[in-house]
């Protein structure tokens, strides 16, 4: 079984406009597919630094003197680049999807297909797991989580059902969670609703939106002028943040304009939105929702 099939491989790396002697960062190493492609385009003086918070990904480290793999979350991008003596880079690649490995290993708890303990931690050393969220969060916190991150209209009733059920016993497994929320799983839409529920919990457990914002805010500081950012998002929450940051340099509101109506932003978009071809989706169904956006440091 492949650890992970890199999505939009050529398009994402093409977007970086690789310079053979440049310094590049792959902040979501995973199975190393994107990293291998970057290294194949670098010369002897080029460097690639990769990040992955999941210790399982370390087995995929590449035996190449030009390569470093850092077992940390990309929210600490600038800190660890400076630790390795790097202040500016020529390109940054980010693929925000959950790896196939994480979905396919049952005991990680990411997939709706398997019976497993509630976990969903990308960083297995983290104290916050799906079990903690489901059994310790208050009703209002659960409601907000399901509404914001799962976009579930029945989030108030779902939160109430969980709080009532856990008064009898802790909800420890995916089977128990599905049983508690059974009445919300309409047969025709069961898989879709379950996916939304799992997405909401996973985003909360891994603080994905906060990490994404922290990462994007560091990108203009780390990229040198003319450097590129290639980002693959998989759901509207991620894509909205990436799109707004590239367009406005901020996540909410509008930037201040001068007397002529102009405003300055650190990045400019390169090309339009890129999505996988039908052929790629046939080969890798998990690519179907991928959206690639490319930007350049002004």
C-alpha positions in Angstrom: 0.0 0.0 0.0 1.3 3.4 -1.0 1.7 5.8 2.0 0.1 8.6 0.0 -0.4 9.5 -3.6 0.7 13.1 -4.2 -2.2 15.1 -5.6 -1.7 17.5 -8.5 2.0 16.6 -8.5 3.3 18.2 -11.6 1.0 21.3 -11.4 1.9 22.0 -7.8 5.7 21.8 -8.3 5.4 23.6 -11.7 3.8 26.4 -9.7 7.0 26.9 -7.6 8.9 27.8 -10.8 11.9 25.9 -9.4 15.4 27.4 -9.6 18.1 24.6 -9.5 20.1 26.3 -6.8 17.1 27.5 -4.8 15.9 26.7 -1.3 12.4 25.2 -1.0 10.1 24.0 1.7 7.5 21.2 1.6 5.5 21.8 4.8 3.3 18.7 4.4 5.8 15.9 3.6 3.6 12.8 4.0 4.7 10.1 1.7 7.3 12.4 0.1 5.8 12.5 -3.4 6.0 16.3 -3.8 9.4 16.4 -2.2 10.8 13.8 -4.6 9.6 15.9 -7.5 11.1 19.1 -6.1 14.5 17.3 -5.6 14.4 16.0 -9.1 14.4 19.6 -10.4 17.1 20.9 -8.0 20.8 21.0 -8.8 23.7 20.1 -6.4 23.4 23.5 -4.6 19.7 23.3 -4.1 18.1 22.6 -0.8 14.8 21.1 0.4 13.4 21.4 3.9 10.3 19.4 4.7 7.9 19.4 7.7 5.5 16.7 9.0 4.1 16.5 12.5 3.1 12.9 12.1 6.0 10.6 13.3 4.7 7.9 10.9 5.9 10.0 8.0 9.5 9.9 9.2 9.9 6.4 7.7 9.6 8.1 4.3 12.6 10.4 4.8 14.6 10.8 1.6 18.3 9.8 1.6 19.6 12.9 -0.1 22.2 15.4 1.3 20.1 18.3 0.0 17.1 17.2 2.1 16.1 17.8 5.8 12.9 16.5 7.4 11.6 18.3 10.5 9.1 16.4 12.7 7.0 19.5 13.5 3.8 21.3 12.6 4.1 23.9 9.8 2.7 26.5 12.1 6.3 26.7 13.4 7.7 27.3 9.9 9.8 30.4 10.6 11.2 29.1 14.0 12.6 25.9 12.6 13.9 27.4 9.3 15.9 29.8 11.4 17.1 26.9 13.6 18.5 25.4 10.5 20.1 28.7 9.4 17.5 29.7 6.8 15.8 33.1 6.7 14.4 33.2 3.2 13.3 30.6 0.7 12.4 30.5 -3.0 9.3 28.5 -2.7 6.8 26.8 -0.3 4.5 23.9 -1.0 1.6 22.9 1.1 -0.9 20.1 0.6 -3.4 20.4 3.5 -5.1 17.0 3.0 -5.1 14.1 5.4 -2.7 11.4 4.0 -3.9 8.1 2.6 -1.9 6.4 5.3 -3.8 8.3 8.1 -7.1 7.3 6.5 -6.1 3.7 5.9 -4.6 2.8 9.3 -7.7 1.9 11.3 -6.4 2.7 14.8 -5.7 6.3 13.9 -9.4 7.0 13.9 -9.6 9.2 10.8 -11.8 7.1 8.7 -15.5 6.5 8.9 -14.9 3.0 7.5 -13.3 1.4 10.5 -14.3 0.7 14.1 -11.6 2.5 16.2 -10.9 4.4 19.4 -11.7 8.1 19.0 -8.2 9.6 18.2 -7.7 11.6 15.0 -4.4 13.2 16.2 -2.0 14.0 13.4 0.7 14.6 16.0 0.5 11.5 18.1 2.2 13.2 21.0 -0.6 15.8 21.3 -2.7 15.7 24.5 -6.0 16.6 22.6 -7.7 13.7 20.9 -11.2 13.1 19.5 -12.0 11.3 22.8 -11.1 14.4 24.8 -13.2 16.6 22.5 -16.3 14.4 22.5 -16.2 13.7 26.2 -15.0 17.0 27.7 -16.2 19.8 25.5 -19.3 21.7 26.6 -22.5 21.6 24.6 -21.9 25.1 23.1 -18.3 24.2 22.2 -19.5 21.1 20.4 -22.3 23.0 18.6 -19.9 25.6 17.3 -17.4 22.9 16.2 -20.0 21.0 14.2 -21.5 24.2 12.8 -18.2 26.0 11.9 -16.0 23.0 10.8 -18.6 20.5 9.6 -21.2 23.1 8.3 -23.9 20.9 9.9 -27.3 22.5 10.2 -28.3 20.0 13.0 -25.3 20.9 15.1 -27.3 22.1 18.2 -29.2 18.7 18.4 -26.0 16.7 17.7 -24.2 18.5 20.5 -27.1 17.9 22.9 -27.2 14.2 22.0 -23.5 13.8 22.8 -23.8 15.6 26.1 -26.8 13.5 27.2 -25.3 10.2 26.0 -21.9 10.7 27.8 -23.7 11.2 31.2 -24.3 7.4 31.1 -20.8 6.4 29.9 -17.8 7.8 28.1 -18.0 7.7 24.3 -14.8 5.9 23.5 -15.1 4.5 20.0 -16.4 5.4 16.5 -19.1 2.8 16.8 -20.4 4.4 20.0 -20.3 7.9 18.4 -22.2 6.7 15.4 -24.8 5.1 17.6 -25.3 8.3 19.6 -25.7 10.3 16.3 -27.6 7.6 14.5 -30.8 9.6 14.2 -29.0 12.3 12.2 -27.6 9.8 9.7 -30.3 9.7 7.0 -29.7 6.6 5.0 -29.3 8.4 1.6 -26.8 10.9 3.1 -25.2 8.8 5.8 -21.7 8.8 4.4 -21.8 12.5 3.6 -23.0 13.5 7.1 -20.5 11.2 8.8 -17.7 12.7 6.7 -18.8 16.2 7.9 -18.9 15.1 11.5 -15.5 13.5 11.3 -14.1 16.5 9.5 -15.3 18.9 12.2 -13.8 16.8 15.0 -10.5 16.3 13.1 -10.1 20.0 12.5 -10.7 20.8 16.2 -8.4 18.0 17.4 -5.6 19.2 15.2 -6.3 23.0 15.5 -6.1 23.0 11.7 -7.6 26.5 11.1 -5.4 28.1 13.7 -2.3 26.4 12.3 -3.2 27.4 8.7 -3.6 31.0 9.6 -0.3 31.1 11.6 1.4 29.4 8.6 0.0 31.8 6.0 1.0 34.9 8.0 4.6 33.7 8.1 4.7 33.0 4.3 5.5 36.6 3.2 8.2 36.9 5.9 9.9 33.7 4.8 9.6 34.0 1.0 12.1 36.1 -0.8 10.9 38.5 -3.5 9.7 36.5 -6.5 9.3 33.4 -4.4 6.3 31.2 -4.9 3.6 29.6 -2.7 1.7 26.5 -4.0 -1.3 25.5 -1.8 -3.7 22.6 -2.1 -6.9 22.8 -0.1 -9.6 20.2 0.2 -12.6 21.9 1.7 -14.1 25.4 1.6 -12.9 26.5 5.0 -9.3 26.0 4.0 -9.7 27.3 0.5 -11.5 30.4 1.7 -8.6 31.4 4.0 -6.0 30.8 1.3 -7.9 32.7 -1.3 -8.6 35.7 1.0 -5.0 35.8 2.2 -3.6 35.8 -1.3 -6.1 38.5 -2.4 -6.1 40.8 0.7 -3.2 39.7 2.9 -5.8 39.1 5.7 -8.5 36.6 6.6 -11.4 39.0 7.3 -12.5 42.4 6.2 -10.8 44.5 3.6 -7.3 46.1 3.6 -6.9 49.9 4.0 -6.9 51.7 0.6 -5.1 54.8 -0.4 -6.9 57.9 -1.8 -6.9 56.3 -5.2 -8.6 53.1 -4.0 -5.5 51.0 -4.2 -4.1 48.7 -1.4 -0.8 46.8 -0.9 -0.7 43.1 -0.4 2.4 40.9 0.1 1.4 38.3 -2.5 -0.1 38.3 -5.9 -1.9 35.3 -7.4 -0.4 33.4 -10.3 -2.9 32.0 -12.8 -6.3 30.7 -11.8 -7.7 28.0 -9.7 -6.3 24.5 -10.7 -8.2 21.3 -10.0 -7.4 17.7 -10.8 -8.2 16.2 -14.2 -10.8 13.5 -14.6 -8.0 11.0 -15.3 -6.3 11.8 -12.0 -9.6 11.6 -10.1 -10.2 8.1 -11.6 -6.7 7.0 -10.4 -7.0 8.6 -7.0 -10.6 9.4 -5.8 -9.2 11.3 -2.8 -8.0 14.0 -5.3 -11.6 14.9 -6.3 -12.0 17.9 -4.0 -8.5 19.3 -4.3 -8.0 23.0 -5.2 -4.6 24.4 -6.0 -3.8 28.1 -5.7 -0.4 29.7 -6.6 0.9 33.0 -5.4 4.2 35.0 -5.7 5.9 37.3 -3.2 5.7 40.9 -4.6 
